[in-house]
Amino acid sequence: MIHEEICTYEVCKLAKEKGFNVQTFDWYDYTGNYHKGFVPHELYECPRYKEYYAPTQSLLQRWLREQKGIIVEVFVDDDSNMPLTYNIHQYKDWNWECVCHHHGNYYAVTNWELCLEDALKYALDNLVI
């Protein structure tokens, strides 16, 4: 069955640090345990607690695009034996600039979600202030 891929605990934690605050049905607690069901918004924003919303990869990708001006794309590079890679573009001075071209990482075609996860992590780590 096809389903949306939930971001890993590490990426969700990083997303919260960078300002991601979109309530989701899935979340992680402070130990990294995954839960289904809504975490109360008040609890999420309380500094004593360390709950993390767990967005799908596509939701986090959209948040980066709409809120931070960062486009993350996964594509097939025909010049490689492991053809999946990624580019990241950032909106600067009224133009989209490629700020990361595959960062040396290539993935098998069956690892699309892994490639996207790494690209999202790279964007959060290196581009979001």
N, C-alpha and C positions, 0 to 999 in steps of 0.2 A: 504494500500500500504506500502511496506517495503521501508525504507529509512535509510541513515546513520544518526546517532545521532550527533548533533553539541554539542561541549562542552559548559558548562555554562559560563556566563560572569566571574564569580569568578575564574574558572579554567583557562580561557583564559588570564585573567589579570596576574595570577600567572605564567603561562607559559611564557609570555613575559618577566616578571621579571627574569626568569631563563634562558633566552636566546632563546626561540622559535622564529624563524624568517622565517617561511615558508609561503609564500603568499598563501592565500586562497580566495575563492570566497565569503565567508561569513565573517562578521566582526562585532564587537561591537564598539560603540563610547564611549567616556569617561563617559557618564551617564548610560551606560549599555544597550542602545537601540541596537537591532539587525538589521543588514543591509545585503542585498544581493548585489553583485557586487564588483569588485575589488577596494580596497583602494590603492591609489598610494603609491608605495614603499617609495618614498621620504617623504611623509606625515607620514607614519608609523614610520619612523626612526627619525623624528624631535622631539626633547625633549619638544617642546611647546604643541604638540598634544598628546592625549592619546587614540589613536585608538588601537584596539587589534584584530589580526587575530583570526578567530573562526574556528579552525580545527575540523574535525570529531574526535570522540573518537579514532577510529582506527588509524588515522594519528598521533595524539598525542602519542598514545601507541607505534607506530613505531618509532617516533622521540626519545622517551625515550630509546628505545632499541638500536637504531643505533647510537645516538649521546651521550647518557649518560650511556650506559651499564646497563640499568635497564629494567627488564622484569616484566610486570604487567600481571597477569593471574587471570581470574575469573573461578571458578570451583564449582562443586556440592559436598557438604559435606554430605554424607548419614547419619551422626550421629546427624543431627539437624532437627528440624521441619521446619525451614526456611533454606533450604539447600544451597543457594548461598553464597559464600564468596570469598575472594581473597588472593593470596600470591604475594609478591614482591621479586624478586631476583635481586641481584646486582653483577656485575662482579668485583671480587677482587682477587688479587694475583693469576691470571690464573685459577680461579674457580668461579662458580656461587654459591653465598651464599644466602640462604633465610634470608632476613633482616626484613621481616614483614609477619607473619602468621595470616591472617584475622583480626588482630587488634581488635578482639572482636565483629566485625560486621557481621551480617547475614541478608540475604535478601530473599524474596519470589522469586520463579523461574521466575515470571512475571516481576521482577525488575532487570534484567540483566544489563541494561544500567545504572541504578542508582548505582549498585554495582561497575561497571567499573569506573564510574565518581568519586566515593569516593576513589577508589584505585588510580586513576590518581592524584587526589588532594593530597592524602597522600604521594605519591611518590614525587611530586613537592615540597610539604611543608617540607618534612623531609629528602629527599635523594639527591636532586639536589642542588649543591652548586652554 
